[in-house]
């Protein structure tokens, strides 16, 4: 088990991690750090409040992402379903009808 030093909002934190997870943790810390300046301004210098505001900003982004439609994935699936239904309908139309 490894340990890594992460800097967030001007403070260094020692974090334990599995071997090989260091790059991912650095990327996550960079994501947190990208919110640090506005959070520090809003928190008025309090480290705990800064971290709370960072968490709230990220939670807000996640909530917005969850509320918005997917990146066209649903539309793509619906198009595929419509194409299949059209093929089935065409096949049914071409079949001779039973008397």
N, C-alpha and C positions, 0 to 999 in steps of 0.2 A: 504494500500500500504506500502510495506516494503522498507528498504534501506539496502544495503550491501556494505562492503568495499572490493574492489578487488585490489590486487597487481599485477602490470604488469610492467616489466622492471625497477624494483626498486622504483616505485612510487605507492602510494595508491590513489585509485579513489573511491569516494562515488557514488554509482549507485542506482537509484530507481528501484524497481521491484514489481511485484505482489507477494502476499503471496504464498509461495511454489515454486517460481522460483529460489530461492537461490542456490540449488544444481546445477542446470543447468548453472547458471551464473558462479559459481565457476569452473565448468568443462571447460567452454569456456575461462575463464581467465587463467586456467592452460594450455590450448592449446596455447594461446597467449604467455604465459611465456616460453613455450618450445622453442619458436623462439627468445626469448629476447637476449640471449647472442650473437649469431652471428649478430643479427641486431644492437646491441649496438656497436660491433666492427666495423661494416660497417659504422655506423652513426657518429662515432667519439665523442660520448658523448651527442649529441643533442637529447633531449627527443622526440621532434616532428619528427625528422628524424628517430629515432628508431622505433616509432610507425608506420611511413610510411613504413619502411622496413619490419616490422612484417606483415603489411597488404599485401604488395607485395609478401612476401613468401607464405602466405596463399592463395592469389589469384592464384599464380603459381601452387600450389598443386591442387587447384580446377580445374584449366584449364587442367592440366595433367589428372586428374581423368575424366573430361568430355570428353577428347579426346581419352582416352583408352576405349577398349570394356568393357562392363559390366562384372560383376563377373560370367560369364558363363550363365547369364540369357537369353541372345539372343539365344545361342546355345541350351539351354534347351527348349525354346519355339519352335525353328525350329525342334528339334527332335520330340516334341509332334505333331506338324503339319504333319511331315513326317509319323509318325505312323498312324495318322488318315487317311491320303491319301492312305496309303497302305491298310488299312481296307476297305476303299471305293472301291479301285481298285479290291480287292479280292471279295468283294460282287458283283461288276458288272461282274466279270469274271464267277462267279458261277450262275448268273441268266441265264435262257434260253433265247436264242436270238429270237427275233420276225422275222418271215419269211417275 
